[in-house]
């Protein structure tokens, strides 16, 4: 039984009926698509209003990483959609209480969440209640029961629920990320392909090697990871199935096989191959029987990324002397150049396909920029640092995950709305390489 299925089984006896949707699809947050607010990604949004909410401390929640109220505060802040703060505006806010909402309004708060943690013999019960200060609505009290060690996951579930209740948008706080960790001395380095919670906690090693591992790529269903391994002394693309725990070779053509990207329908792998001398992007069927060259060029063409509808691929080419980002239209084979300034690499589509995040060299250094895929292609900087690398969108489109080469042992997120930068709380012993955000859910955990 998967980790989430175990949580689902633990949660069932403790849920009130309005909360029963939490146990669907492995027990986390699944919502019917009808009536859900559409995600609107706005890349010029410094003035976007964030919903003010207070998260009261949960009695019995523990300290440090198990302080659930702080986990929820951080989740909401990172999204850029909330102005969350820790602490209650008034003692009248308590589970089952009748609060004076005027106290929240005096503190410029629209919502207040309260909770409590009760430890049983074999389960931990987490109860919570939301109050709407603007309308005076008091939500019902909901409860989740989890095993020891799963409190943070429960806090992420609560954050997802808040996003749905307040904004009508499914949160991504229970999603996973993947990355490669390089550790040990340079002459004897160890490479580990890892998956972790979106905030870096609960890392698990999937593949381990003394040869370099790079370029992880999630399958659309989140149940497989594709990656490049140098174990055969040249780059070869593998798939590792997280349900079965098995690797298989996907692309081992002559020359280099690198930069894998999976089509949204899971039928094709785009990859940069150098079998003909120059590096060009090919489309490879998942059984390896068909290979289609995306374009003919003597330049280096690499870093493909499929649009969410599968009809276009963003990629990087240096045929004009420096790397620029182009979009290839699969219907007619036409190409559109998107960037015109200096150095531009690592394109990553937003979940709705309207925006590309990428790394651009600007006056500050190498920074994450965002560009609308239609129209004039204006570029908006999301970071203002020296050495950003490897951007990828959260599955709800609210955040971009990336690494900062000046802090190689930890990861960062920046919100698309408001450009709120966060260092993820957990650091690694070693160098993190090529982080990538996964789908909003999968079956293996």
DRENTOR-52983 format. One record per residue (C-alpha): residue in one letter; x, y, z negated. Coordinates in steps of 0.5 Angstrom, whole numbers, plus 500, padded with zeros to 3 digits. Example, Ala and Ser with C-alpha at 12.3 -4.5 7.8 and 13.67 -1.06 7.14 Angstrom:
<recs>
A525491484/S527498486/
</recs>
This chain:
<recs>
X500500500/X503507502/X504512497/X498516499/X494510499/X496509492/X494516490/X487515494/X486509490/X488513483/X484519485/X477516487/X474515480/X476522477/X473526483/X466530483/X462529489/X464535492/X471533492/X471527495/X473529502/X480529499/X481521499/X479521506/X485519511/X490516505/X487521500/X490528502/X487534505/X483532511/X477537514/X472536519/X474540525/X467543526/X467550523/X474550521/X477557522/X482557528/X489559526/X491566529/X498567529/X500574529/X508575530/X507583528/X504583521/X508586516/X501590514/X497584514/X493583508/X495578503/X489575499/X491576491/X490570487/X492569480/X494562478/X494561470/X499556467/X496549466/X496547459/X500540458/X503541465/X511540463/X517544465/X521545471/X520542477/X513539474/X510546472/X504545477/X502552476/X509555479/X509550485/X502552487/X504560486/X510558490/X506554496/X501560497/X507565497/X511562502/X505561507/X505569507/X497569507/X497570499/X499575494/X500569488/X502571481/X503566475/X498567469/X491569467/X488576467/X484575461/X483569456/X476568458/X479565464/X479557462/X476551465/X468551464/X469558461/X464564463/X469569465/X469577465/X470578473/X472585471/X478583468/X481580474/X478586479/X482591474/X488587476/X487587483/X485580483/X480577488/X481569485/X483566479/X485558479/X485555472/X487548470/X489543465/X494536465/X492531461/X497525460/X493518459/X496511458/X498510465/X495516469/X496523469/X489527470/X490534473/X483538472/X482545476/X477550477/X477556482/X473563480/X472568485/X472575482/X469579488/X462575488/X462572481/X462565484/X465560479/X467553483/X466547480/X471543476/X475538480/X480533477/X485528480/X489522477/X496521479/X501516477/X507519473/X512522478/X506524483/X505531479/X508535485/X504532490/X498533486/X500541486/X501541494/X494538494/X491543490/X494548494/X491545501/X485546498/X485553496/X487555503/X481551506/X476554500/X479561501/X481562508/X478556512/X485554514/X487547513/X494548509/X501544510/X503543503/X503536503/X507535510/X514532511/X520535513/X526531516/X534533517/X541530517/X545531511/X553530512/X557529506/X564527503/X570529506/X571531513/X575525515/X570520512/X564523512/X557520511/X551522515/X544521513/X537522516/X532524511/X525526510/X523530504/X517534502/X516540505/X519544500/X525539499/X523535494/X523527494/X528526499/X529519502/X534516506/X532513513/X538512516/X545512514/X552512518/X559514518/X558516525/X555523527/X547523527/X544529530/X537532533/X531529529/X525529532/X518527530/X513523533/X506526534/X503522529/X509523524/X510515524/X517515527/X523519528/X527520534/X535522533/X541522536/X547517534/X554517535/X555510533/X557507540/X562512540/X557517545/X550520544/X545515544/X537516542/X534512538/X527511535/X526509527/X519507526/X517509519/X512504518/X516498520/X523500518/X526499524/X530502529/X530501537/X534504543/X530509547/X535512551/X542509553/X544512560/X551513562/X554519559/X551523554/X543522551/X541528547/X536533545/X530529544/X523531545/X516527545/X510529549/X504531545/X501524547/X507520545/X508517552/X514521554/X521523552/X524529554/X532529553/X538532556/X542527560/X549528563/X549521567/X550525574/X556530571/X552536569/X547536563/X540536565/X533535562/X529528564/X523526562/X523518560/X517514559/X517511552/X519504555/X525506559/X522504565/X521511569/X526517569/X524524572/X529529573/X525536570/X530540575/X536540579/X541545577/X549545576/X548549569/X547546562/X540545561/X538542554/X534543548/X527541551/X520543547/X513541549/X508545549/X502543544/X498541550/X503538554/X503542560/X509546559/X516545556/X521550554/X528549554/X535553554/X539554561/X546557561/X546558569/X546566568/X552565564/X549565557/X544561554/X537563556/X530560554/X525558560/X519555561/X517549566/X510548568/X509541569/X503542574/X507545579/X514545577/X515553577/X519556572/X519562568/X524566564/X523568557/X529572554/X533577557/X538579551/X544576550/X544569547/X538565546/X537558544/X533553540/X526554542/X520551538/X513552540/X507554535/X502549533/X497553538/X502554543/X502562543/X508563540/X515561541/X520561535/X528561537/X535563535/X537570538/X543574537/X541581535/X545587532/X545583525/X547576527/X544570529/X536571527/X530567528/X525571533/X518570535/X516571542/X509570545/X509565551/X504570555/X504577557/X510581556/X514577552/X516582546/X521579541/X519580534/X525578529/X523574523/X529574519/X535579518/X541575516/X547573520/X547566522/X540563522/X539556526/X534550528/X527554527/X521549527/X514551525/X510549520/X504544522/X499550520/X503555524/X504560517/X511558516/X518557520/X523552517/X530554518/X537553516/X542559514/X549557516/X552561510/X548557505/X549550508/X546546503/X539548502/X533550507/X529556508/X522558510/X520565513/X512566513/X510569520/X505573517/X509579513/X516575514/X517573507/X523569506/X524563501/X530559499/X527552498/X528550491/X532544492/X539544494/X543538497/X550535496/X553536503/X551540509/X544540512/X543539519/X538540524/X532541520/X525539523/X518540520/X513534521/X506533523/X500535518/X499528516/X502521517/X500514515/X507512513/X507515506/
</recs>
